[in-house]
């Protein structure tokens, strides 16, 4: 999965450029980080990362109508494994699916189906983690620093605006549906797995309704009716995404999805000294902070 933002045009999207945005499976360790005040640190180990994929050595090339991938200065045997998903990186750093790896050689890779795109000398990577059709997952988004004081300490930041991701008026529901005007979970390709429910390899996009729930449990400070009173702010905000909003419908197996959002993740409230609970309520964080 890849995180993207839209710059105003309802069709053309560009990559979300903040570093350290990632998707991960729900594990006990990841949940402890997700429910912490600061969302973890850069040194914490995140388990079972779904995306972004790894970055491999060298560059790859594909050809039209072929399942063979060739390399330049690559180390295929060490960097890739059978049944991993192969991606290439565009010039702006977006990971794009090429297919599912069926065999790894010293100088070539072979996909189960012909490559979904023709690319020449592109950076590449892979990911082996897959979700089940009805499995929830986490998305971790960095909090953007707003100001830095004279001693280099961050005193404020911008939280993602959960209210805009949700349907209007549903901030009181911790599992409210996504606002389709702001975000979509879309099928964008099939990796060629013959066991897939969808046996085509088209790039047809299908919007998927999902629910989104904030995970961080914000701490109260010593000042009445505030959440952040010490000047500290979270490092990361975690959300739990539930595809199809508990409707009991599975995502199509072995198919890749992207999360699109027409608003920046960083469009939200400034938090820092004496941030009030009402500030968080206003952008949809009302179900998980402590009182």
Secondary structure as GFF3:
##gff-version 3
##sequence-region A 1 291
A	DSSP	beta_strand	3	6	.	.	.	ID=ss1
A	DSSP	beta_strand	13	15	.	.	.	ID=ss2
A	DSSP	beta_strand	22	25	.	.	.	ID=ss3
A	DSSP	alpha_helix	28	34	.	.	.	ID=ss4
A	DSSP	beta_strand	49	51	.	.	.	ID=ss5
A	DSSP	beta_strand	59	62	.	.	.	ID=ss6
A	DSSP	beta_strand	68	72	.	.	.	ID=ss7
A	DSSP	alpha_helix	76	79	.	.	.	ID=ss8
A	DSSP	beta_strand	85	89	.	.	.	ID=ss9
A	DSSP	beta_strand	95	104	.	.	.	ID=ss10
A	DSSP	beta_strand	108	111	.	.	.	ID=ss11
A	DSSP	beta_strand	122	127	.	.	.	ID=ss12
A	DSSP	beta_strand	137	142	.	.	.	ID=ss13
A	DSSP	beta_strand	144	148	.	.	.	ID=ss14
A	DSSP	beta_strand	154	158	.	.	.	ID=ss15
A	DSSP	alpha_helix	162	165	.	.	.	ID=ss16
A	DSSP	beta_strand	183	190	.	.	.	ID=ss17
A	DSSP	beta_strand	206	208	.	.	.	ID=ss18
A	DSSP	beta_strand	210	214	.	.	.	ID=ss19
A	DSSP	beta_strand	226	228	.	.	.	ID=ss20
A	DSSP	beta_strand	236	243	.	.	.	ID=ss21
A	DSSP	three_ten_helix	244	246	.	.	.	ID=ss22
A	DSSP	beta_strand	255	261	.	.	.	ID=ss23
A	DSSP	beta_strand	270	272	.	.	.	ID=ss24
A	DSSP	beta_strand	275	276	.	.	.	ID=ss25
A	DSSP	alpha_helix	277	282	.	.	.	ID=ss26
###
